[in-house]
Amino acid sequence: MNDYCAFSKSHKCLKWTDYELTRYELEEADELCHCNQIEIQKLNDYIELLQSLLDKN
């Protein structure tokens, strides 16, 4: 796929633009998902620690 379109006045391919936007959005979503997973794991570890403290008392 390339960026040239003979049928457009600006010769900019709309499908290419859509592809680029979608790719950037997916990269951002992947980064956010990874960060969320790290935070969830830390919170789960903290919950396990608190649960163990409660079980001891």
C-alpha positions in Angstrom: 0.0 0.0 0.0 1.3 3.5 -0.8 0.4 7.1 -0.2 -0.4 8.0 -3.8 -3.9 8.2 -5.3 -4.4 9.4 -8.9 -8.1 10.1 -8.4 -7.7 12.7 -5.6 -6.8 16.3 -6.2 -4.2 16.2 -3.4 -3.1 12.8 -4.6 -3.4 11.6 -0.9 -4.8 8.1 -0.5 -7.6 8.1 2.1 -7.1 4.4 2.8 -3.4 5.1 3.6 -4.3 7.9 6.0 -6.9 5.7 7.6 -4.3 2.9 7.9 -1.8 5.3 9.5 -4.3 6.6 12.0 -5.5 3.1 12.9 -1.9 1.9 13.4 -1.1 4.8 15.7 -4.3 4.2 17.7 -3.5 0.5 18.1 0.1 1.3 19.2 -1.3 3.6 21.9 -3.9 1.1 23.0 -1.3 -1.6 23.3 0.9 0.7 25.4 -2.0 1.6 27.7 -3.1 -2.0 28.0 0.4 -3.0 29.0 0.6 -0.2 31.6 -2.8 -1.2 32.9 -1.7 -4.8 33.2 1.4 -3.8 35.3 -0.8 -1.7 37.6 -3.3 -4.5 38.0 -0.5 -7.0 38.9 0.8 -4.5 41.5 -2.7 -4.1 43.0 -3.2 -7.9 43.1 0.1 -8.3 44.9 -1.0 -5.7 47.4 -4.4 -7.4 47.9 -2.6 -10.7 48.5 -0.4 -9.0 51.1 -3.4 -7.5 52.9 -5.3 -10.7 52.7 -2.4 -12.6 54.3 -2.2 -10.0 57.1 -6.0 -10.3 57.7 -5.7 -14.1 57.8 -3.0 -13.9 60.4 -5.1 -11.8 62.7 
